[in-house]
Amino acid sequence: MKRAWRSQEIGDQEGIAAALGGLGVVLSVHGDYPAARSLHEQSLAIRLQLGDRLRAAVCMNNVGCVAVSQGDLSAASALFEDSLAIRREFGDRRGSAVTLHNQARLRRIQGDHAVAKALNEEALTIFRELGDSRAVASSLNNLGVAACDRRDFPRGRALLRESLSIFLKLGERWAVAECLEELASALALDQPYRAASIWGAAERLREAIDAPRKPIEQARYDDYVAVARATFSDDAAFELAWRKGSAMDLKEVLRYALDEQAGGAKPS
């Protein structure tokens, strides 16, 4: 925020746009989507005024991501299309892959699984060629979630564990929390105790870092939690499993989540 004030004082429009965009990213992680979208839109307006089309494409992508989180899917689709067209025009391979990745998530939410899978795989190929570990992890997460939505849970779990391992090395705690939740959802049908414990741990991590769940994903999350809860003898048993996970330290829950041989075992 200090950077934005300083840029305003000296009339540095480029600096103002950059600061607004950076703050928008931070607010989005912390769940303040209306404010984040407003900041990204202000940044976009400045980029367009400056005639900086390539950075404007970055802003379009950012506004689109917040719009997806808010459930404004039609606006997000148009923004992603415009962003991708400009990034391809400039030969921006990484930027194009980022927008493809976000389009894939949008299509998955809309239920267009075949297109989502193709877009994800195209983005992942580019990210691997560029050696972008964080983007690779994000694409693997996208593919894992999409596999679960197709009810291919073994494939989904494998992809989500791979994504989780990379995010863990990068120290991306908000992404770790998201991966843990998705992995728990992938375990909900056949390993409900394990799923409940991992959800409990992920919830605690979200609270610790102030990274709330995206509203657009809440209904899907609630559906998986309901599936797991229904397999327990009563709500008290489910809550006990949840509390068991929330009491685990991060290293413990990560070992529990990443151990493919753990099956339905309860955490020790």
C-alpha positions as CSV (number, residue, x, y, z in Angstrom):
1,M,0.0,0.0,0.0
2,K,2.9,2.4,0.7
3,R,4.2,1.8,-2.8
4,A,0.8,2.8,-4.2
5,W,0.8,6.1,-2.1
6,R,4.3,6.9,-3.1
7,S,3.5,6.3,-6.8
8,Q,0.4,8.5,-6.5
9,E,2.5,11.3,-5.0
10,I,4.9,11.3,-8.0
11,G,2.2,10.6,-10.6
12,D,3.7,7.2,-11.5
13,Q,0.8,5.6,-13.3
14,E,2.8,2.4,-14.0
15,G,3.8,2.1,-10.4
16,I,0.2,2.7,-9.3
17,A,-1.1,0.0,-11.6
18,A,1.5,-2.5,-10.4
19,A,0.8,-1.7,-6.7
20,L,-3.0,-2.0,-7.2
21,G,-2.6,-5.4,-8.9
22,G,-0.3,-6.7,-6.2
23,L,-2.7,-5.6,-3.4
24,G,-5.5,-7.2,-5.3
25,V,-3.7,-10.5,-5.3
26,V,-3.2,-10.3,-1.5
27,L,-6.8,-9.4,-0.9
28,S,-8.0,-12.3,-3.1
29,V,-6.0,-14.8,-1.1
30,H,-7.6,-13.5,2.1
31,G,-11.1,-13.7,0.6
32,D,-12.0,-10.0,0.1
33,Y,-13.1,-10.6,-3.5
34,P,-15.1,-7.3,-4.0
35,A,-12.1,-5.2,-3.0
36,A,-9.7,-7.4,-4.9
37,R,-11.8,-7.1,-8.1
38,S,-12.1,-3.4,-7.8
39,L,-8.3,-3.0,-7.4
40,H,-7.6,-5.3,-10.4
41,E,-10.1,-3.4,-12.5
42,Q,-8.5,-0.1,-11.5
43,S,-5.1,-1.5,-12.5
44,L,-6.6,-2.7,-15.8
45,A,-8.0,0.7,-16.6
46,I,-4.6,2.3,-16.1
47,R,-2.9,-0.2,-18.3
48,L,-5.4,0.4,-21.0
49,Q,-4.9,4.2,-20.7
50,L,-1.1,3.7,-21.0
51,G,-1.6,1.5,-24.1
52,D,0.2,-1.3,-22.3
53,R,-1.7,-4.2,-23.9
54,L,0.4,-7.0,-22.6
55,R,0.2,-6.0,-19.0
56,A,-3.5,-5.2,-19.5
57,A,-3.8,-8.9,-20.5
58,V,-2.3,-9.8,-17.1
59,C,-4.9,-7.6,-15.4
60,M,-7.7,-9.2,-17.5
61,N,-6.6,-12.6,-16.3
62,N,-6.5,-11.3,-12.7
63,V,-10.0,-9.8,-12.8
64,G,-11.2,-13.1,-14.4
65,C,-9.8,-15.2,-11.6
66,V,-11.6,-13.1,-9.0
67,A,-14.8,-13.2,-11.1
68,V,-14.6,-17.0,-11.0
69,S,-14.2,-17.0,-7.2
70,Q,-17.3,-14.8,-7.0
71,G,-19.3,-17.1,-9.4
72,D,-19.4,-14.5,-12.2
73,L,-18.5,-17.1,-14.8
74,S,-19.7,-15.3,-17.9
75,A,-17.6,-12.2,-17.1
76,A,-14.6,-14.5,-16.4
77,S,-15.0,-16.3,-19.6
78,A,-14.9,-13.1,-21.7
79,L,-11.9,-11.8,-19.7
80,F,-9.9,-15.0,-20.2
81,E,-10.6,-15.0,-23.9
82,D,-9.4,-11.4,-24.3
83,S,-6.3,-12.1,-22.1
84,L,-5.4,-15.2,-24.1
85,A,-5.8,-13.5,-27.5
86,I,-3.4,-10.7,-26.5
87,R,-0.9,-13.0,-24.8
88,R,-0.7,-15.2,-27.9
89,E,-0.4,-12.1,-30.1
90,F,2.7,-11.1,-28.2
91,G,4.1,-14.6,-28.1
92,D,3.9,-14.8,-24.3
93,R,4.0,-18.6,-23.7
94,R,4.0,-18.5,-20.0
95,G,1.2,-15.9,-19.8
96,S,-0.8,-17.9,-22.4
97,A,-0.4,-21.0,-20.3
98,V,-1.6,-19.2,-17.1
99,T,-4.8,-18.1,-18.9
100,L,-5.3,-21.6,-20.3
101,H,-4.9,-23.0,-16.8
102,N,-7.6,-20.5,-15.5
103,Q,-9.9,-21.3,-18.5
104,A,-9.6,-25.0,-17.6
105,R,-10.7,-24.3,-14.0
106,L,-13.7,-22.3,-15.3
107,R,-14.7,-25.1,-17.8
108,R,-14.4,-27.7,-15.0
109,I,-16.7,-25.6,-12.8
110,Q,-19.1,-25.4,-15.7
111,G,-19.1,-29.2,-16.1
112,D,-17.3,-29.2,-19.5
113,H,-14.8,-31.9,-18.4
114,A,-13.4,-32.8,-21.8
115,V,-12.5,-29.3,-22.7
116,A,-11.1,-28.6,-19.1
117,K,-8.8,-31.6,-19.4
118,A,-7.5,-30.6,-22.8
119,L,-6.8,-27.0,-21.6
120,N,-5.2,-28.2,-18.4
121,E,-2.9,-30.6,-20.3
122,E,-1.9,-27.9,-22.8
123,A,-1.0,-25.5,-19.9
124,L,0.9,-28.2,-18.0
125,T,3.0,-29.1,-21.1
126,I,4.1,-25.4,-21.4
127,F,4.8,-25.1,-17.7
128,R,7.0,-28.2,-17.7
129,E,8.9,-26.9,-20.7
130,L,9.5,-23.6,-18.9
131,G,10.5,-25.3,-15.6
132,D,7.9,-23.4,-13.7
133,S,7.4,-25.5,-10.6
134,R,4.7,-23.5,-9.0
135,A,2.6,-23.4,-12.2
136,V,3.2,-27.1,-12.7
137,A,1.8,-27.7,-9.2
138,S,-1.2,-25.6,-9.9
139,S,-2.0,-27.5,-13.1
140,L,-1.6,-30.8,-11.4
141,N,-4.0,-29.6,-8.8
142,N,-6.5,-28.6,-11.5
143,L,-6.1,-32.0,-13.2
144,G,-6.6,-33.8,-9.9
145,V,-9.8,-31.9,-9.0
146,A,-11.1,-32.5,-12.6
147,A,-10.4,-36.2,-12.3
148,C,-12.3,-36.4,-9.0
149,D,-15.2,-34.6,-10.6
150,R,-15.2,-37.4,-13.3
151,R,-15.2,-39.8,-10.4
152,D,-11.7,-41.1,-11.3
153,F,-10.6,-40.9,-7.7
154,P,-7.4,-43.0,-7.9
155,R,-6.1,-40.7,-10.7
156,G,-7.2,-37.6,-8.8
157,R,-5.4,-38.7,-5.6
158,A,-2.2,-39.3,-7.5
159,L,-2.3,-35.9,-9.1
160,L,-3.2,-34.1,-5.9
161,R,-0.4,-35.8,-4.0
162,E,2.1,-34.7,-6.6
163,S,0.8,-31.2,-6.5
164,L,0.9,-31.1,-2.7
165,S,4.5,-32.3,-2.6
166,I,5.6,-29.5,-4.9
167,F,3.6,-26.8,-3.0
168,L,5.1,-28.1,0.2
169,K,8.7,-27.6,-1.1
170,L,7.8,-24.1,-2.3
171,G,6.3,-23.2,1.1
172,E,3.0,-22.2,-0.4
173,R,0.8,-22.7,2.7
174,W,-2.5,-21.5,1.2
175,A,-2.0,-23.9,-1.7
176,V,-1.1,-26.7,0.7
177,A,-4.4,-26.1,2.5
178,E,-6.3,-26.2,-0.7
179,C,-4.5,-29.4,-1.8
180,L,-5.3,-31.0,1.5
181,E,-8.9,-30.2,1.2
182,E,-9.1,-31.6,-2.4
183,L,-7.2,-34.7,-1.4
184,A,-9.7,-35.3,1.5
185,S,-12.6,-34.9,-1.0
186,A,-10.9,-37.6,-3.2
187,L,-10.8,-39.9,-0.2
188,A,-14.4,-39.2,1.0
189,L,-16.1,-42.2,-0.5
190,D,-13.8,-45.0,0.5
191,Q,-11.7,-43.6,3.3
192,P,-14.1,-41.2,5.2
193,Y,-12.2,-41.2,8.5
194,R,-9.0,-40.2,6.8
195,A,-10.9,-37.6,4.8
196,A,-12.5,-36.0,7.9
197,S,-9.1,-35.8,9.7
198,I,-7.4,-34.2,6.7
199,W,-10.3,-31.7,6.4
200,G,-9.9,-30.8,10.0
201,A,-6.2,-30.2,9.6
202,A,-6.8,-28.1,6.4
203,E,-9.4,-26.0,8.2
204,R,-7.0,-25.3,11.0
205,L,-4.3,-24.3,8.5
206,R,-6.7,-22.0,6.6
207,E,-7.6,-20.2,9.9
208,A,-4.0,-19.9,10.8
209,I,-3.0,-18.1,7.6
210,D,-6.4,-16.3,7.0
211,A,-7.0,-18.0,3.7
212,P,-10.8,-18.7,3.4
213,R,-12.2,-21.1,0.9
214,K,-13.4,-19.6,-2.5
215,P,-17.2,-19.1,-2.5
216,I,-17.5,-20.8,-5.9
217,E,-16.0,-24.0,-4.4
218,Q,-18.1,-24.1,-1.2
219,A,-21.0,-26.1,-2.5
220,R,-18.7,-28.8,-4.0
221,Y,-16.8,-29.0,-0.7
222,D,-20.0,-29.3,1.3
223,D,-21.2,-32.1,-0.9
224,Y,-18.0,-34.2,-0.3
225,V,-18.1,-33.5,3.4
226,A,-21.8,-34.7,3.5
227,V,-20.8,-37.9,1.6
228,A,-18.1,-38.7,4.2
229,R,-20.3,-37.7,7.2
230,A,-23.1,-40.0,6.0
231,T,-20.8,-43.0,6.4
232,F,-20.2,-42.5,10.1
233,S,-22.5,-44.0,12.8
234,D,-23.4,-40.5,14.0
235,D,-22.2,-36.9,13.8
236,A,-20.2,-37.3,17.0
237,A,-18.0,-39.9,15.4
238,F,-17.4,-37.6,12.4
239,E,-16.6,-34.6,14.6
240,L,-14.1,-36.7,16.5
241,A,-12.3,-37.6,13.4
242,W,-12.3,-33.9,12.3
243,R,-10.9,-32.8,15.7
244,K,-8.3,-35.5,15.5
245,G,-7.0,-34.0,12.3
246,S,-7.2,-30.4,13.5
247,A,-5.0,-31.4,16.5
248,M,-2.2,-32.8,14.3
249,D,0.8,-30.7,13.5
250,L,1.5,-29.9,9.8
251,K,4.3,-32.4,9.4
252,E,2.1,-35.2,10.8
253,V,-0.9,-34.4,8.7
254,L,1.2,-34.2,5.6
255,R,2.7,-37.6,6.2
256,Y,-0.8,-38.9,6.8
257,A,-2.1,-37.3,3.6
258,L,0.8,-38.3,1.4
259,D,1.1,-41.9,2.5
260,E,-0.5,-43.9,-0.3
261,Q,-0.4,-47.1,1.9
262,A,-2.3,-45.6,4.8
263,G,-5.7,-46.7,3.5
264,G,-8.4,-45.9,6.0
265,A,-6.1,-46.0,8.9
266,K,-6.7,-43.6,11.7
267,P,-3.9,-41.1,12.5
268,S,-1.7,-42.2,15.4
